[in-house]
Amino acid sequence: MDSFVRLLNALLMIAIPLILAPWFIRRMRVSWRLFAIGAVTFIASQVLHIPFNLWILNPLLDRLSSSGLQANMMIALTAISAGLSAGVFEESARYLVYRLWLRNERSWEQALMFGLGHGGIEAILLGLLALIAFFQAVALRGADLSSMVTAEQLPLVSAGLQEYWSAPWTMAMLGAVERASAVCLHLGLAVFVWRAVVRRSVGWLALAVGWHALANAATLIIFQQWGAYIAEGFIAILAGIGLFIAFASRRAAPDVQIAPDSDKGPSLHPIQRADDMQELTTQELDESRFMD
């Protein structure tokens, strides 16, 4: 049972985006291309994000920690700075891709698929890491660790294996729960950035960065103070609020006409229905049109 739950957790982390993507394609008439671009966007953002954290942010936090700051203050400062780092790099990357790459793919539905690729590839990569950790734990379970690791490493490896296998099944499944919430969070964030682009609104981009930073920072702080279950509950609530805002934003997307293409899949062309044109004010037309 212990092995099954841990294996299931890793497989679900990988499966969540791969199940959602075909459903999005059928229901919203979007393409795998947007999923792939979202995945590339996440990976590209980490090319700068990870070195920034390693070479600039972490050394700075180490200096502050050695300066005598209280533990609670240091946890809060670390969480906020790490959250802002993730928000700035990932949402800026998303914005630049909209401006420079997705110049003709800016419907609400396409924004969702773009966000699914961004959050989905993160879930897949973390799921693969969880799968590797599972197979390593299975291989080392009951083995003579003293013949595999050095004497200095033995206590650390033994404690890690003990913690891994002793966790209750509810804790072992938190990885899949967290990725489900994170994918939903990225759907909302992608729509926030989409609105920033089509309305040329810095406010929506700032909201995306702030929402992302809040999710990361608050989750870390809550985890330190009250544990993993409450932290995961918080991120689920935050993701739900973001999705609600994203779906409320759907009215800003123009109607689309689906023009199937036998080679490239469906393409979307913005149109306005004649009866809707009579009801729209000039201001609403200005707000809903696509702008490069």
N, C-alpha and C positions, 0 to 999 in steps of 0.2 A: 504493500500500500504506500509506504514512504517513497519508494522509487517511482511508482506510477504517478503520484501527485506532482513530484518534482519534474518528471518528464513532461507531464501534461502542461505544467506551467510554461515551460520553455516552448513547447509546440504551439500553445495558444498565442504567445507573444508574436511568433512568426506568422501564425495563421490569420490573426485579426485583420490586418490590412489587405491580405491576399483574398480574404472572403468579401470584405467591403468593396474592393475595387471593381470586381465584375458586376456587383449589384449597382454601383454608381453608374457604370457604363451602360447597363440596360435601362435604368430608370431615368437617367439624366442625359443620355446620348452624348457622353463625353468619351475621350480616348485614353488609351494607356500612355500616350505620349505625355500628357499632363502629369500623370503619376510619375513617369520617369524624370520629367523636368523638376518636379517637386523633390524627388529623391536626390538628384544631382545638386539642387539648391542647398539641401541640408548638408551634404558632404562638403560642398564648397565652402559653406559658412564655417565648418569646423577646421578647415585649412588655416584660417586666421584666428578663429576663436581659441582653439587648443593652445597654439604657441603663445597667444596673448596671456592666457591664464598661467601657463607654465613659466614664462620668462618675465612677465610684468606683474600680474595680479598676485600670484602666490608669493613671490618674494616680498612684495609690499605688505601683504597680510602677515607674513612671518616677522617682519620688522615691527609691525604694530603689536603683534602678540608678545614679542620680547620686551616691549616698552612698558609692560605692567598693566595693560588693560584688564578689567575684570572679565571673567570667563563668559558671563551672559552677554556682555557688551561685544566681546570678540565673536561669539556665535552669530549675533545679530548682524554685525558688520560684515562677516564672511558671507552670510546668506544673502544680504542685500547686494553686495558687490558681485557675487557670483551670478545672482539672478539678473542684474543689470547687464552683465557681460553677455549672458546667453541671449537676453532680449535684444540687445543692440546688434549683435552679430547676425543672429538668425533672421530677425525681422528686416534688417537692412538688406540682407541678401535676398530676401523674398521681394522686397520693394524694387531692387535693382533688376531682378529677373523680369518683373512685370514691365518695367520701363524700357528695358533693352532687348528682351527676348519675346515675351508674350504680348506683343503690341496689338495683335489681332485676335487674341483669345482672352476676352475680359468679361465673360458673362458670369453671373452668380454661380451657376452650376460648375463652370470651369474653375472658378476660384476654389470651390470645395474639393474638386479632384486634385488640384494643385496642392492644397493643404494635406490631403490624404497621402500623397506621395511623400511630402516632407515628414510628417509624423510617422508614416508607415515604414519608411526605410530605417528610421531610428528604432522602431519596434522590432523590425526584422534583425537588425544588427545586434541589439541587446538580447533578443531571443536566441540568436546563434551563440552568443557568449554564455548565456545561461545553459544552453545545450552542451557546450564544451565543458562547462563546470560540472554538469551532471555526470557526464561520462568519466571525468576525472575522479569525482567523488565515489562513483561506483567502483572504479578500478582500484582505488586506494582503501576502500572500506574493508576492514579486516586484514589488511596487508601489514607486513612488517615494515613500518615506516623508517625504522633505524637503518635499514639497508638501502633506503632510497634517498634520504635527505641527510644533511649534516646535523651534528649534535646541536648546533645553534638554531637550526631551523625546525628541529623536531617539536619543541613545545608549541610553536606557532602553528605548524601544520596540523598537529593533533587537536589543538583547540579549535581551529577552523573547521575540521571535519566533524568534530563533536557538535559544534554549533549548527552546522549544515543539516545533519541528520536528526538532531533533537528538536528542531523547530516544528511546531504543530502544522497540520496541513493548511490551516487558514493563513498562517504566515508564509508558508511555501508558495501559496497561490497569489500572493500580493504582487508579484512581478507582472502577471497577466492583467490583474485589475488595474495596476498603475498604467500599463501601456494602453489599455482601453480608454482610460481617462485622458491620457496624453494625446492620443489620436484625436479624440473629440476636441481637446483644447486647440490643437493645430488646425482643425477645420474652422473654428471660430477666428483664430488669428489670421488665417489666410483671407477670410472675408474682410476683416478689419483693414488689412493692407490693400486689398482690392478696392475698397471704398476710398482709401487714401489716394489711390492712383486715378480712379475714374472721376473723382471729385476734386482732385488736386488739393487735398486737405492734409496738412501736416498734423492736424489734431488726431485723425484716425491712425496715422503711423505712430504717433506718440502713445495712443491708447494700446496699440498692438505691443509696443516695446514694454510699456508699463504693466500690461496684463501678463505678459510672458515673465517679466521680472517678479511680479507678485506671486505667480504660481510657483516659481522655483524657490524664491526666498522664504515665503510663508510655509511651504511644505517642509523645508529644512528646519526652520525654527520650531514648528509644531512637532516634528519628529523628535527633536532633541528634548522638548518639554513634556510631551504627552504620548509619544509612541507612534508606531507605524500605522496603526489602524485609523487613528484620528487624522493623521496626516493624509492618508489616502482618501478618507472621506472628504476632507477639505478640497483636495485637488479635483475630486469628482464634482463637487458643488460648483467650484470655480469654472470647470469645463462646461457644466450644464448652463451656467449663466452666460458664458461666452457663446455657446450654441444658440441660446435663445436670442441674443442680440444679433447673431449672424442670420438666423432665419427671419427675424423682424426686418432685416436689411434687404430681404429678397425683393421687396416692392421697388427697390432702386434699379433692378435689372430689367432691361427691355425684353420684350417678347423676342423669341428667336424662331427662325424657320430652319428646319433640319433638311439639309440637302445631302443625301447619301452619295458617297464617292466609293466606287468599287475597290479602289486601291488604297486609299488613305483613310477610309473610315468616314464617319459623319462629320460634316463641317457645319458651323453655325454662323448664320448671317443675321444681324440685328434688323428687325422690322417693327413697324408700328401698325396696329390694326386701325382701320378707319374709324370705327366707333370709339376706340380709346383716344384717338387723336382729338376728337371733339371735346373730350372731358379733361384733357391735360391742359394745364396752364402753361404759359411761357416759362415760368420759373421751374416747374417740374420737368419740362423738356430739357432745360439747361442742366438740371441736376442729374438727369438720367442718361444723357448721351455719353458715348465713349469719347474720351479726350486723350490724345497722346502726350 
